Amino acid sequence: MRRVLLLSAFLLPLVWPLPTAAPPDPDPLTARFTTALAAAVPELIAFRRDLHRHPELSGEEVRTAELVAERLRRLGLEVQTDVVGHGVVGLLRGGRPGPVVGFRADMDAVPSADPDPVAFASLRSGVRHICGHDIHTTLGLALATGFAAVRRDFPGSVLFIFQPAEERATGARAMLADGVFRLGRPSAIYAVHTAPLEVGTLGTTAGPMLAGRDRMAVTMSGSGDLDAAAATLRAQLVAIGTITPVEARGTVATDFVLVELAPTRTTDRGNRILTATLSIASEGSRSKARRRIETAVRTLAAPGVTATLVYEERVIAGVTNDSALVARGDASLHRLLGDSAVVPVGVVSPLFSEDFGSFQAEVPGVMYLLGVSNRARGWVGMPHSPGYVADEAAIGIGARALAAVLLDRLRSPS
């Protein structure tokens, strides 16, 4: 997840809901999945702790990918490795014909020089899993473990995608370009991201959930006063709305906002270049933002100055959930976990983005926020925060929850 620390900007009303006891599994196949998963939980937690001790940055996920591929092969999946570097894809075929559904987990860690407050602390100086991708990866393997135990009895297939380089926001697009769906194209795709919700809860929302990012660059050239032109344009862009991390604590973003406005740069030829990154909440917001910026550049009234705009859309795709899939998934989660375990996400945060939306642009999908905080123990799973700690009980809870969602889709694809 990218990448300022303030997930609380849109989750604050949802932090610490206390789940009630979940009802028993209402479905025999789900119950068998749960039994197989429960037997594997100790090994899965040991696997997660091993990943946590050996974190790998974006583009360096060699060891993680090897361990994931080995486990998928051991479970009997068809495995594709080296997808755009270190990506791994596994296909598990059920015993009867049916659709393909997908689950995506990201694998990379982030730079962090802060002390690791867990007994299984990172052994790599300056690198930690403080965004929860070790949890995501292990949850993907937990799903594969449970589905492998009941493979003869579910229709269709499950495609497991283990993605590198999410923190660079390049991995999803690169995997798609490299044929990530060669083993099977899913009719729906799902993902989770750890969040500072109480363990035992999940959250999502229909439509936009995490903002995307666009990038713009304006080059000013000519014989006129380029510095004055750059200053004028900068002021116009700031007027559109620049936001800082501190300001974001009280911000409800439903539109677009500049999250980064770089200092004006002078090229070797004396031109001035102004670059900025925008947080985009929706497609309508994108059109509005681009029109305003194009107008500001076009109307730059500076004699002897030519201004040229390059505007890049969806540098980071963000997350936009399919409404119909959210409704179906929520129904499955309510039946499985109880009403209080499913919480609505509030508003689109301007400071968080995620490249899972690149998959959603190809296939309808849903991302769930997975509660990993534990108030009783003082653990707060705030992604990218120095004291990030995740309750490992979320692995089993998340796998059981996502299994119910995926099984519903496999059984009733329309």
C-alpha positions as CSV (number, residue, x, y, z in Angstrom):
1,M,0.0,0.0,0.0
2,R,1.2,3.5,-0.9
3,R,1.8,5.5,1.1
4,V,1.4,8.1,3.7
5,L,0.7,6.6,7.1
6,L,-2.7,7.9,7.7
7,L,-5.1,5.1,7.1
8,S,-7.0,6.5,10.1
9,A,-8.1,9.4,7.8
10,F,-10.8,7.2,6.5
11,L,-10.9,4.3,9.0
12,L,-11.0,6.3,12.2
13,P,-14.8,5.8,12.8
14,L,-14.2,2.0,12.3
15,V,-11.2,1.3,14.5
16,W,-11.8,-1.1,17.4
17,P,-15.3,-2.5,16.7
18,L,-15.6,-5.6,18.8
19,P,-16.8,-8.7,17.0
20,T,-19.4,-11.0,18.6
21,A,-18.9,-14.8,18.5
22,A,-19.2,-16.1,15.0
23,P,-22.0,-18.6,14.2
24,P,-21.0,-22.1,13.3
25,D,-20.2,-22.8,9.7
26,P,-23.5,-23.0,7.8
27,D,-22.1,-25.0,4.9
28,P,-20.5,-28.5,5.1
29,L,-17.9,-27.7,2.5
30,T,-16.9,-24.5,4.4
31,A,-16.7,-26.6,7.6
32,R,-14.3,-29.1,6.0
33,F,-12.2,-26.2,4.6
34,T,-12.1,-24.8,8.2
35,T,-11.0,-28.2,9.6
36,A,-8.1,-28.5,7.1
37,L,-7.1,-24.9,7.7
38,A,-7.1,-25.3,11.5
39,A,-4.7,-28.2,11.2
40,A,-2.3,-26.1,9.1
41,V,-2.5,-22.9,11.2
42,P,0.7,-23.5,13.3
43,E,2.7,-24.2,10.2
44,L,1.3,-21.2,8.5
45,I,2.1,-18.9,11.4
46,A,5.6,-20.3,11.4
47,F,5.8,-19.5,7.7
48,R,4.6,-15.9,8.2
49,R,7.2,-15.4,10.9
50,D,9.9,-16.7,8.6
51,L,8.8,-14.2,6.0
52,H,8.8,-11.5,8.6
53,R,12.4,-12.3,9.6
54,H,13.5,-12.3,5.9
55,P,11.8,-9.3,4.3
56,E,12.6,-8.4,0.7
57,L,12.0,-5.1,-1.0
58,S,10.1,-4.5,-4.3
59,G,11.8,-6.4,-7.1
60,E,13.9,-8.5,-4.8
61,E,11.4,-11.1,-3.7
62,V,13.6,-14.0,-4.7
63,R,13.4,-16.1,-1.5
64,T,9.8,-15.3,-0.8
65,A,8.7,-16.3,-4.3
66,E,10.7,-19.6,-4.1
67,L,9.0,-20.5,-0.8
68,V,5.6,-19.7,-2.1
69,A,6.1,-21.7,-5.3
70,E,7.4,-24.7,-3.3
71,R,4.3,-24.7,-1.1
72,L,1.9,-24.4,-4.0
73,R,3.6,-27.3,-5.8
74,R,3.4,-29.4,-2.6
75,L,-0.4,-28.7,-2.5
76,G,-0.7,-30.0,-6.0
77,L,-1.3,-26.7,-7.9
78,E,-0.2,-25.9,-11.4
79,V,2.5,-23.3,-10.8
80,Q,3.9,-20.6,-13.0
81,T,7.0,-18.8,-11.7
82,D,9.1,-15.8,-12.9
83,V,6.1,-13.8,-13.9
84,V,7.6,-10.4,-14.5
85,G,10.6,-11.2,-12.3
86,H,9.5,-12.8,-9.1
87,G,5.7,-13.2,-9.5
88,V,4.2,-16.6,-8.8
89,V,0.8,-17.9,-10.1
90,G,-0.9,-21.1,-9.0
91,L,-4.0,-22.7,-10.3
92,L,-6.1,-25.2,-8.3
93,R,-8.7,-27.1,-10.3
94,G,-11.8,-28.2,-8.5
95,G,-13.5,-31.5,-9.1
96,R,-16.3,-30.2,-11.3
97,P,-16.6,-27.7,-14.1
98,G,-17.1,-24.1,-13.2
99,P,-15.7,-20.6,-13.3
100,V,-12.3,-19.4,-12.3
101,V,-12.0,-17.0,-9.4
102,G,-8.8,-15.2,-8.4
103,F,-7.0,-14.2,-5.2
104,R,-4.1,-11.8,-5.2
105,A,-1.5,-11.4,-2.5
106,D,1.4,-9.0,-2.6
107,M,4.8,-10.1,-1.2
108,D,7.2,-7.1,-0.9
109,A,8.4,-5.3,2.2
110,V,9.4,-1.7,2.8
111,P,12.4,0.3,4.0
112,S,12.2,0.9,7.7
113,A,15.0,1.6,10.2
114,D,12.8,1.6,13.2
115,P,13.1,-1.2,15.8
116,D,10.8,-4.2,15.1
117,P,8.7,-4.8,18.3
118,V,8.1,-8.6,17.8
119,A,10.1,-11.6,18.9
120,F,10.5,-12.7,15.3
121,A,12.0,-9.4,14.3
122,S,13.4,-8.7,10.8
123,L,17.0,-9.9,10.4
124,R,17.6,-7.5,7.5
125,S,18.7,-4.1,8.6
126,G,16.6,-1.3,7.3
127,V,13.8,-3.5,5.8
128,R,10.6,-4.6,7.5
129,H,7.2,-6.0,6.8
130,I,5.2,-3.1,8.2
131,C,2.5,-3.1,5.5
132,G,1.3,-6.6,6.2
133,H,2.3,-8.2,2.9
134,D,3.7,-11.2,4.9
135,I,0.2,-11.6,6.3
136,H,-1.3,-11.3,2.8
137,T,1.1,-13.9,1.4
138,T,0.5,-16.3,4.2
139,L,-3.3,-15.8,3.9
140,G,-3.0,-16.7,0.2
141,L,-1.3,-20.0,1.1
142,A,-3.9,-20.6,3.8
143,L,-6.6,-20.4,1.2
144,A,-4.7,-22.7,-1.1
145,T,-4.3,-25.2,1.8
146,G,-8.0,-25.2,2.6
147,F,-9.1,-25.4,-1.0
148,A,-6.6,-28.2,-1.8
149,A,-8.2,-30.3,1.0
150,V,-11.7,-30.0,-0.6
151,R,-10.6,-29.9,-4.3
152,R,-12.8,-32.8,-5.4
153,D,-16.0,-31.1,-4.1
154,F,-16.0,-27.5,-5.4
155,P,-16.7,-26.5,-9.0
156,G,-14.3,-24.4,-11.1
157,S,-10.8,-23.3,-10.3
158,V,-9.0,-20.8,-8.0
159,L,-6.2,-18.8,-9.4
160,F,-3.7,-17.6,-6.8
161,I,-1.6,-14.6,-7.8
162,F,1.5,-13.7,-5.6
163,Q,2.6,-10.3,-6.8
164,P,5.9,-8.5,-6.5
165,A,6.6,-4.8,-6.4
166,E,3.3,-3.5,-5.0
167,E,5.1,-0.9,-3.0
168,R,6.5,0.5,-6.2
169,A,3.0,0.4,-7.7
170,T,4.4,-1.4,-10.8
171,G,3.9,-5.1,-10.0
172,A,0.2,-5.5,-11.0
173,R,0.5,-3.8,-14.4
174,A,3.7,-5.7,-15.1
175,M,2.1,-9.1,-14.3
176,L,-0.8,-8.3,-16.5
177,A,1.6,-7.4,-19.4
178,D,3.5,-10.7,-18.8
179,G,0.4,-12.9,-19.1
180,V,-0.6,-13.4,-15.5
181,F,-3.9,-15.1,-16.6
182,R,-2.2,-17.7,-18.8
183,L,-3.3,-20.5,-16.5
184,G,-6.9,-19.2,-16.4
185,R,-8.7,-15.9,-16.6
186,P,-10.8,-15.3,-13.5
187,S,-14.4,-14.0,-13.7
188,A,-13.8,-12.2,-10.4
189,I,-10.7,-11.4,-8.3
190,Y,-10.3,-10.7,-4.6
191,A,-7.6,-9.3,-2.3
192,V,-7.1,-8.2,1.3
193,H,-5.1,-5.5,3.0
194,T,-4.3,-5.4,6.7
195,A,-5.9,-2.5,8.5
196,P,-6.2,-1.1,12.0
197,L,-9.6,-2.8,12.6
198,E,-10.0,-5.1,15.5
199,V,-9.0,-8.7,14.7
200,G,-12.1,-10.7,13.7
201,T,-13.5,-8.0,11.5
202,L,-13.3,-7.1,7.8
203,G,-14.3,-4.0,6.0
204,T,-15.0,-3.0,2.4
205,T,-17.2,-0.7,0.4
206,A,-18.9,-0.7,-3.0
207,G,-17.2,1.6,-5.6
208,P,-14.1,3.6,-4.9
209,M,-12.2,2.6,-1.8
210,L,-8.6,3.6,-2.2
211,A,-7.6,6.5,-4.4
212,G,-5.6,6.2,-7.6
213,R,-2.7,8.4,-8.6
214,D,-2.2,10.5,-11.8
215,R,1.0,12.3,-12.6
216,M,1.6,15.5,-14.6
217,A,4.6,17.4,-15.9
218,V,4.6,20.9,-17.5
219,T,7.6,22.0,-19.5
220,M,8.0,25.8,-19.9
221,S,10.3,27.0,-22.7
222,G,10.9,30.2,-24.7
223,S,12.5,33.6,-24.4
224,G,10.1,35.0,-21.7
225,D,10.4,35.0,-18.0
226,L,10.3,31.3,-17.3
227,D,10.7,31.6,-13.5
228,A,7.7,34.0,-13.3
229,A,5.6,31.6,-15.5
230,A,6.6,28.6,-13.3
231,A,5.6,30.6,-10.1
232,T,2.3,31.6,-11.6
233,L,1.5,28.0,-12.7
234,R,2.6,26.7,-9.3
235,A,0.1,29.1,-7.6
236,Q,-2.7,27.9,-9.9
237,L,-1.9,24.3,-9.1
238,V,-1.9,25.0,-5.3
239,A,-5.2,26.7,-5.7
240,I,-6.6,23.4,-7.1
241,G,-5.8,21.9,-3.7
242,T,-2.5,20.6,-2.3
243,I,-2.8,18.4,0.8
244,T,-0.2,17.5,3.4
245,P,-0.2,14.4,5.6
246,V,-1.1,16.5,8.7
247,E,-4.0,18.2,6.9
248,A,-5.3,14.8,5.8
249,R,-6.2,13.8,9.4
250,G,-9.3,15.9,9.1
251,T,-10.0,15.5,5.4
252,V,-12.8,13.7,3.8
253,A,-11.8,13.3,0.2
254,T,-14.4,12.5,-2.4
255,D,-12.8,14.3,-5.4
256,F,-9.2,14.8,-6.3
257,V,-6.2,16.6,-4.6
258,L,-2.6,17.3,-5.3
259,V,-0.6,15.2,-2.9
260,E,2.8,16.2,-4.2
261,L,4.1,19.3,-6.0
262,A,7.8,19.0,-6.7
263,P,10.2,22.0,-6.8
264,T,10.6,23.6,-10.2
265,R,13.5,22.0,-12.0
266,T,15.7,23.7,-14.6
267,T,17.0,21.6,-17.5
268,D,20.3,21.8,-19.3
269,R,18.6,23.8,-22.0
270,G,17.2,26.3,-19.5
271,N,13.6,25.1,-19.6
272,R,11.6,24.9,-16.4
273,I,9.7,21.7,-15.5
274,L,7.0,21.5,-12.9
275,T,5.8,18.0,-11.8
276,A,3.0,17.0,-9.5
277,T,1.1,13.9,-8.4
278,L,-2.7,13.9,-7.9
279,S,-4.8,11.6,-5.8
280,I,-7.9,10.6,-7.8
281,A,-11.0,9.3,-6.1
282,S,-13.1,8.3,-9.2
283,E,-13.2,8.5,-13.0
284,G,-15.4,11.6,-12.7
285,S,-12.7,13.2,-10.5
286,R,-10.0,12.3,-13.0
287,S,-11.8,14.1,-15.8
288,K,-12.4,17.2,-13.6
289,A,-8.8,17.3,-12.4
290,R,-7.4,16.9,-15.9
291,R,-9.7,19.7,-17.3
292,R,-8.7,22.1,-14.6
293,I,-5.0,21.5,-15.1
294,E,-5.2,21.7,-18.9
295,T,-7.0,25.0,-18.5
296,A,-4.4,26.3,-16.1
297,V,-1.6,25.4,-18.6
298,R,-3.5,26.7,-21.7
299,T,-4.3,30.0,-20.1
300,L,-0.8,30.7,-18.7
301,A,-0.5,34.4,-19.8
302,A,3.3,34.8,-20.0
303,P,4.8,36.5,-23.1
304,G,7.4,34.5,-24.9
305,V,6.6,31.3,-22.9
306,T,5.4,28.0,-24.3
307,A,3.9,25.5,-21.8
308,T,3.6,21.8,-22.7
309,L,1.6,19.4,-20.5
310,V,2.2,15.7,-20.2
311,Y,-0.5,14.0,-18.2
312,E,-0.3,10.3,-17.2
313,E,-3.4,8.6,-15.9
314,R,-3.5,5.7,-13.5
315,V,0.1,5.7,-12.6
316,I,-1.3,3.9,-9.6
317,A,-4.7,2.4,-10.3
318,G,-6.3,2.6,-6.8
319,V,-9.1,0.3,-5.8
320,T,-12.7,0.4,-7.1
321,N,-14.8,-2.4,-5.9
322,D,-17.5,-4.1,-8.0
323,S,-20.8,-3.3,-6.3
324,A,-22.5,-6.6,-7.1
325,L,-19.5,-8.6,-5.8
326,V,-19.5,-6.5,-2.6
327,A,-23.1,-7.3,-2.0
328,R,-22.7,-11.0,-2.5
329,G,-19.5,-11.1,-0.5
330,D,-21.1,-9.2,2.4
331,A,-24.0,-11.7,2.5
332,S,-21.5,-14.6,2.7
333,L,-19.5,-12.9,5.4
334,H,-22.6,-12.1,7.5
335,R,-23.7,-15.7,7.3
336,L,-20.3,-17.0,8.3
337,L,-18.9,-14.4,10.8
338,G,-22.0,-12.6,12.1
339,D,-23.2,-9.1,11.5
340,S,-20.8,-7.2,13.7
341,A,-17.7,-8.7,12.0
342,V,-18.4,-6.9,8.7
343,V,-17.9,-3.1,8.9
344,P,-18.4,-0.5,6.2
345,V,-15.5,1.6,5.1
346,G,-16.2,5.3,5.3
347,V,-14.7,7.6,2.6
348,V,-11.9,7.5,0.0
349,S,-8.7,8.6,1.6
350,P,-6.6,11.0,-0.5
351,L,-3.3,9.6,0.8
352,F,-3.6,5.9,0.2
353,S,-3.5,4.0,-3.0
354,E,-2.9,0.4,-4.1
355,D,-2.2,-1.1,-7.5
356,F,-4.8,-3.9,-7.1
357,G,-7.0,-1.7,-9.2
358,S,-4.9,-2.7,-12.3
359,F,-6.4,-6.2,-11.9
360,Q,-9.9,-4.7,-11.3
361,A,-9.6,-2.8,-14.6
362,E,-9.4,-6.2,-16.3
363,V,-11.6,-8.3,-14.1
364,P,-14.4,-7.3,-11.6
365,G,-13.0,-7.5,-8.1
366,V,-13.2,-6.6,-4.4
367,M,-10.5,-5.7,-1.8
368,Y,-11.3,-6.3,1.8
369,L,-9.6,-4.6,4.7
370,L,-8.6,-7.3,7.2
371,G,-8.6,-6.3,10.9
372,V,-5.2,-7.1,12.5
373,S,-5.3,-4.9,15.6
374,N,-5.8,-6.3,19.1
375,R,-6.8,-3.7,21.6
376,A,-6.4,-6.0,24.6
377,R,-2.7,-6.6,23.8
378,G,-2.0,-3.0,22.6
379,W,-1.3,-4.1,19.0
380,V,-2.3,-1.6,16.3
381,G,-1.9,-2.7,12.8
382,M,-1.5,0.7,11.1
383,P,0.2,0.0,7.8
384,H,3.6,1.8,7.4
385,S,3.7,2.9,11.0
386,P,6.9,2.3,13.0
387,G,5.1,0.2,15.7
388,Y,3.1,-1.9,13.3
389,V,2.1,-5.2,14.8
390,A,-0.5,-7.7,13.4
391,D,-2.4,-10.2,15.3
392,E,-1.7,-13.5,13.5
393,A,-5.2,-14.8,14.3
394,A,-6.2,-12.7,11.3
395,I,-4.6,-15.2,9.0
396,G,-7.1,-18.0,9.8
397,I,-10.0,-15.6,10.1
398,G,-9.3,-14.0,6.8
399,A,-8.8,-17.3,5.0
400,R,-12.0,-18.7,6.3
401,A,-13.9,-15.5,5.4
402,L,-12.4,-15.3,1.9
403,A,-13.1,-19.0,1.3
404,A,-16.8,-18.4,1.9
405,V,-16.8,-15.5,-0.6
406,L,-14.9,-17.4,-3.2
407,L,-17.0,-20.5,-2.8
408,D,-20.2,-18.5,-3.3
409,R,-18.8,-17.1,-6.5
410,L,-17.6,-20.5,-7.7
411,R,-21.0,-22.1,-7.1
412,S,-23.1,-19.2,-8.5
413,P,-21.0,-17.3,-11.0
414,S,-23.9,-15.3,-12.6
